[in-house]
Amino acid sequence: MTGFGKAEVSKMGISALVEARSVNSRFLEVTTRLPRSLSQRERDIKEIARSVLNRGSLNVVVKIEKNLNGAAPLKVNASAARLYYKLLNDLRKAIKLREKVKLEHILNFSEVLEAADESESDEKEWHVVEEALKVALLQLVEMRKKEGAELSADLQRRVQWMDDAIGQIEKLSVERIPEEKKRLLERVAQLLTDKNIIDQSRLELEVSLLADKLDVTEECVRYRSHNKFFLEALKEEPSAGRKLNFLVQEMNREANTIGSKANDAAMAHLVVKVKEELERIREQLQNIE
């Protein structure tokens, strides 16, 4: 399901902006775009996302700004500076160079200037980002809930239509049985006219097979039961996506059985429409929790 959340939190001289976007996906996939200082926190972000989401392709973008308040983000490594100064002086003497060692020469060595309290800075950044991330995800979840409510209403309408269609199919099936029996009696009369010997047991078998083939009551009852459980799960269970998928599979199984027994154009047409609705529902269910 689609959703968007955005939050900005400023604390301890650190301002964190987090944007979270999700689109449809059968599984939960989390991608991140983080500042270099938080690259090791990617796993933590994914764990937080998994605690509130089950499905969706989620993209998280984090931006950080620091208010240094006049404090430099680097500090001098005095021991390294003295060591490099001595080495450069020894080199100058060794090659009998008159030029004196200058500050710019020493600054060519990266160890002379190092990050100030990097571990502490990382923890501060993460606390601010974590707070902003949770707020952004809550906004995203709320947006997904609104979309889910609209989707739920649409699914309920489709299931109700299928329930009505199954009722029509069952009615047509009951109405066809006398017609088929009449047609069978006409065939029997034709056999009598042709002076053929009628096998009574074979006739009874044909009638029994015909009745079994025409009767779709059992399948219709099971289908309505699946409809009922579908609507209950849709209203009551917070994460029913997989259960609803299973129920749709069972509905499709019953629809196939009814279709195989539908020796009637009107019934066959309704079965096709029911299966079309099932396919639409199945596609929608790939996106919900």
N, C-alpha and C positions, 0 to 999 in steps of 0.2 A: 504494500500500500504506500501511497505517496504521503510525504509529510515534510515540514520544514520547521526548524527551531533556531533561534539566534539569541545569544545572551552575552553581556559584557559585565565583567566584574573587575573592580579596581581596589586593590589592597596592598599595603606595605610597599608603596611606590611601584607596583606592578599592575598593568592593565591588560586583561586577557579578553579577547573576543573569540567566541566559538560559534561556528555555524554548522548545523547538522541537517543534511538532506537525505531523504530516503525515497526510493522508487520500488516498483513491484519486483519481487523475486521469490522463488519458491523456498529459498533458504536464506539464512542471515549471512550477508557478506559485508564486512566492514573495511573501508579504506580510509586512510588518514593523510592529511598534509600538515606537518608539524614544523615548528622552528627547530633548528639543529640542536638547540639545548635540551629539547624534550623528545628527541628521537628514541631514547630508551624507554619512553612511557607509552609507546604504541600498544603494547600488550595490556597495560592498565586501562587504556581507553576502550579497547575491545571488550574487556571484561565488564566494564560499566555498561556498555551498550547491550551486551548479552543479558544483563540483569533486568532490562526493561523491554527488550524486543526479542521476538522469536523468528521473524521473517523480514525480508527486505534487503535491498542493496543500499547500505548506509555509507555516506561520505561525510567525514568530519574534517573541518578546516579550523586550525587554531592560529591566531595571531597574537603576538605579545609586544607590548611597549613598556619600557622602563623609565621611571623618573628617578634619575640618579641623585638629585638634590646636591649637585656640586661634587659628589664623590666619584672618583675615577673607577671604572670597572676593572682596572689592572693595578698591580702592585709590582714594586721592584724586587727582584731577587738579588739582593746585595752580594751574597757570596758568589753567585754566578758572574755578576758584573766584575768583581775583583779578579776572579780567576781568568776571565777572558782578557781583561786589561793587562794582566801579567803575561799571558801567552802572547799577546800582540806585541808587548814590549820586548819579550825575548826574541820574537821573530824579527822585529825591527833591528835589534842589535846583531842578530845572526847574519842578516843580509846587509848590515851596515847602512841602514836607511836613516837619513836625517829627519825625515818627517815624523812628527810626534803623533802618538795615538790620540784620536779624537772621539768624542761621544758618538758621532755617526757611525764610526767603525764598530763600536761595541754594540750598538743597536741592531746591527745586522744579525746578531745571534738571538733567536727567538726566546731562548731560556731566560734572558735578562728581564723581560716583562712577562708576567704570568697573571692569569685570572685571579681576582680576589675572592676568596671564600666560595669557590665554584660549587661545592657540594651544598652549602647552605642556600646559595642562590637558586639552585635547581629545586630544592624542596619548597622554597617560597613560591617559585613559579608554578610548580605542580599543584599546590594547594589552591591557588587562585584559578588555575585552568580547570581543575576538578570541579570546583563549585560552579563555574560558568558552564561546563559541559553538562552537568546534571540538570541545570535550569533549561538549557537548550533542548535536551532530550525530552524533558517533561512537556515543553511546548510542542515538540514534534509528535509525541504520543497523543496529545490532546487533538491535534489536527487529524491524525490518523483515526481517532475515535469518531470524529465527526463524519469523516468519509465512510467509516465502517457502519455508522448508523444509516446512512443513505443506502449503502450496499445491502444492509440487512433488510431494509424495507423492500428493495427491489427483489431480493431472493424470496422473501415471503410472498410477494405477488406471483412470482413464477411458480412456486410450489403450490399455491392455491389454485392456479390455473391447471396445473398438472393433476391435482386432486379431482377437479371438475371433469377433466378429460378422461381420467380413469373411470369415473362414474358413467360417462357416456359410453365408453367401451364396454363396460360390464352390462349396461342396458341393451346395447346392440347384440352382445353375445347371447343374452337370454332370449331376445326376440328371434334370433336366427335359428334356434334349436327346433321349434315347430316346423319352420320352413324346410329345414334339412331333413327332418323326419318325413315330411310330406313327399319330398323329392325321392327319398329312399323307398317309400311305399310305391311310388310310381314306377321305380325301377323293378320292384318285386312284381308288380302287376304286369310289366312288360315280359318278365321271365315266365309268368304263368301263361301269357298269351303265346309265347314261343314254345309252350309245352315242355319246358325244361324241368328237371327235377330240382326242387329247392332244398338245399341243405339247411335245416333249421338251426343247427348249432353255428353254422357259418353266418347265417343271418343275424343271430343274436350277438356274435362276435363283432360283426360290422357295426351294429347299432351301438354296442358298448364302446368301441373304438371311436365312433363318431361323437358320442356324447362326451367322452374324455377330451377329444380334440377341440370341441367347441366351447367347453366350460373353462372360463378364465377367472372364475370367482376366487379361487385360492390365490392366484397371482395378484389380483386386484386388492385383496385383503392385505397381503404382504406389502404391496406398494404403498397403500394408505398408512400402514404402520411405519414404514420408513419415512414417509412425509411427516408424520407426527413427531417422530424422534428428531428429525431434521429441524423442525421449527422449535422444539424444546431446547435443543443444543444451541441454536442460534440466539435464543433469548437469555438463556441461563448461564452458559459456560463462557468464561472469559477468553479461553484459547481453544476453540473447537475446530480449527481449520482442518486438522487431520481426520477428526471424527466425521466431519461433514463430507470430506472426500470419500471416506469409506462408505457412507450412506448413499452417496451418488453412484458409486460403483454397484451397490446392491440394487438400487433403482434401475440402473441400466440393464442389469441381469434380468430383472422381472419384465422390463419392457421388451427385451429380446424374446423371452418366452411367450409373452402375449402376442408379439408380432408373428412368431412361428405358428400360432394357432389361429391367427386372424385370416380366415378364408373369406374375407369380405373387404371390398374396396374402402368403405367408410371407416371400418375399424383400422385397416392398414394405414389410412391417411392420418388418423388420430395418433397412432403409434409413432409414425414418422415425426409428427409435430412434438410429441412428448420427448423423443430422443433429441430433437433439435434444442429444446429447452434444457435438457440435461447437459448437453455439450456447452451451452452458454453458461450454465451454473458452474460446471467443472472448471471452465476457464477463469471465472471470477474467484473461485475458491483457492486457486493457486497463489493468490495475493494476500489473503487474510490470515491473521494469526492462527 
